[in-house]
Amino acid sequence: MRGRVYIVGAGPGDPELITLKALKILQQADAVLYDRLVSQQLLEYARGDALKIYVGKSPGEEHRQNEINRMLVELAGKGMTVVRLKNGDPMVFGRGAEECMYVSQHGIPCEIVPGVSSFLAAAATSCTPLTMRGHSSSFAVVTASEDPAKKSRQVDLSRVAQAVDVVVVLMGARRAREVLKELADTLGGDAHGVVVVSATLPEQKIFRGTLAELIELASTGAIQNPAVIIVGRTAGLGGGICME
């Protein structure tokens, strides 16, 4: 008898932001494969006899994606209910689609359970609306860390910034100064931005300012992973929306 795989979004970091459906499935799992940024507190909801396998990626510690894919199929092939617990939402730069496709191609049922993406959490916790009447009617979410196997970059920040009111950049800490400079070249150094580091976690930091100011900040190394960069028409409103 074959099992089933669930690709589950764990949310942005705060364990209380996991969905009820995700929590219910996690409690039923025979095996949990979890990422580096997933809260350890969430693993306490899994059964005591459930396998808990770390498959996260960090500098100097890489698990090949094909190895993770094989593990999902192997465990489900033994009749297990397998949860692939991923930070944020599996369908937002999370390889959830790749993993589910691989599992399905091997004849194993797969379901994707959405989670709160880090960009939504960063916008909310910093009181930076992505859309707001009179200010922003559109936004785009892009990554600053594209597949190294690609021959050229697909994300043109200049074109994106000209097309929408707010630009959100994920996985941009390592290239923060370069990203902010590229946006400043298009929008001007006096355009506003917000950088949220470790959104929803106790160590969360929020940096606000003009792009010129944030470029200087990036030069100091203050922007660390995980970071979300928000730039655009609503980025200067945060201080006036929430009481800080």
N, C-alpha and C positions, 0 to 999 in steps of 0.2 A: 504494500500500500504506500502510495506516495503522499507526502505531506503538502505543506503550503508555505509560501514565502510572503511575508508582509514587508514592504519597504516603508518604514515609518519615520515621519518627521518628528524629532524630539523637541523642536522649538529652538529659540535663540540662545539658551543657556540657563535661564532661570527655570528650575524644575517645575515650578507651578504653572508654567506656560505651555505644558504639554496638553494635548486635547484629551477629553474623556475617552474617546474611541481609541486613541493611541495607547492610553494607559490600560484600558481593558485588554487589548490585544497583547500588550507587553506582559500582563499578569498570566496570560495563557500560554506563553511561549515555552517551547522545549529548549530552544537555543536562541541567544541574542548576540549578534555581531554588531559591535558599537564603535563609533568614531571617537577621535581625540577630544573634540569639543563637547561631547555629550556629558551632561551632568552625571557624576557618579551616584548621586542620590536616586536617580531614576532606576538604576540597576537594582536597588533595594526592593523595587516593586515586582521584580521577576521572582519566580518560584525559587526556593532554595536549591532544588535539584536541577535547575536549568543551567545549561552550558552558557558561560559568559566569555565571549572571545573578543579581545581587542584587535581591531583591524584599522586603527587610525594611522594617519600619516603626519609625521613631523620631521624636521631636519635630521638627517642621519638615520631615520627609521621609516622605511618605505615598504608598504605591502602592495605588491603588484595587483592591479585591478583584476586581471584574469584569475589570480589566486583567490580573491574574494568571490568572484563569480562561481568558481569551481566549488568553493566551500558551501555556498548557498544551495547549489544543486545536490551536492553530496549529502548534506544534512537532511534536506527535504526528501531526498530519495530514500532515506531510511524511515520515512513516515513522520518526521518531526514537523512541528509548527515552528517556523524560523522567522525571527524578527531581525531585520536589518535596520538598526537604529541610527539615524543620521541627524546631524545638527541642522536646525532650520527646517526648510521644506525640501523634500527629496527632488522636486522638479525645478528648483532654482539653483543652478550650478552645483547640483549635488550628485550627479551621475545615477540618479534614481531610475531614469528611463533606460539607461544602458543595462543596469543590473536586472531590471524587470524583464527587459527584452530577452536577455540571455537565459533567464530562468524559464520564461514562457517557451522559448525555442527548444528547451529540453523537456517539454511536456509537463511542466509543473505549474500549477495555478499560482498567480502572483497578483497581489493587490497593493496599490499605493495609497498610503494614508497621509493626508496633508499635515503640515506643521506650520507654525508661525515662522516666517522667514526672518532672517537677521535684519534685512533692510526695512521691513515693516516695524520690527521691534525698535530699531535705532531711530526711526522717524518718530514713533510714538513716545519713546522715553526721553527724547530730546525736545519734544513739543515742536517738531518741524513737520508741518503738514505737507504731504506730497501733492495734494490737490486742495485748493481752497478758492471759493468763489471770489472773483475779482483779482486773484493773484495767479493761480495755476490751474490749468485745465488738462495738463498732460505731464507725464514723467516717463523716464526710461531707466531701466536697471541694466547695468553692464558690468563686466568683469575686467579687472586690470591684470588678471593672470590667465592668459589664454593658453590653449594646448601648445606646448613647445614643439609638437610634431608638425604644426602648420608652418607653411613656408613664409607667410606674411600675416600681419595683424589684420583682424577683421573689424575690430572696434576702432572707429574713427571718432574720437571724443569731440573734435571740432564740429563735425557734421551732426552728431547727436545733440550737442548743446544748442545748435541753431534750430533743431527740429522740435524740441520740447521745452517746457517751462522749467522743469527740474530734472537734474541728472543725478543718479545714484550709482556710486561705484563700489563694488564689492571686491574683496581680496586685493586691496590696493595699498596696504601698509608699506610693503617693500618698495613700491614705486610711487609713494605718496607725493613727493616733491615733483616728480615728472608729470603725474596726473594733474595735480593742481596747476602747474605751470601751463600745461596744454589747455586747460579750461580757461585760465586767465588770459591766454593769448586770444581766445575767442570772445570771452565775455567781459574782459577787462579786469584789472587787478582790484577794482573797488567792488566787484560783485561779491555777494556773500556766500559763505559756505559753513557747514557744520561737519565736524568729524567726531564720530562716536566710537570709542574704543571699549571693547568688552561689554557691549550693550546688554542690559538687564542683569548683569552680574554685580556683586558687591564692589568690585574694583573698577566699575564703569567710570569712564572719563568722557566729558563732553567739551570739545573745543569749538568756539564760535569766533568768527571774524571775517574780514575780507579775504579774498584769495591771496592777496599780497601778504597779509599777516600769517595766513595758514602755510604759505610756502616757506616763510621763515621758520615757523614752528616745525615743519617737516624736516628742515635742515638740522634741527637739534636732536632728532631721533625720538621725539616724544610720541610719534604716531606708531604704535605697535599693533601687531596682530592680536585678535581679530579686530578689524576696523571697517567702518562704513563711512564713506564720504558722500555728503549731500550738498549739492550746489545748485543755486537757482533762485527764482523769484520769492520763494517762501523761506529760504534759509535764514533770513534776517529777522523772522517773526517770532522765533522760539521764545525769547525772553519776555515777549508781551502776551503770550498765550497761556503759559503755565506760571504758577507762583513757584519760585525757586528759593 
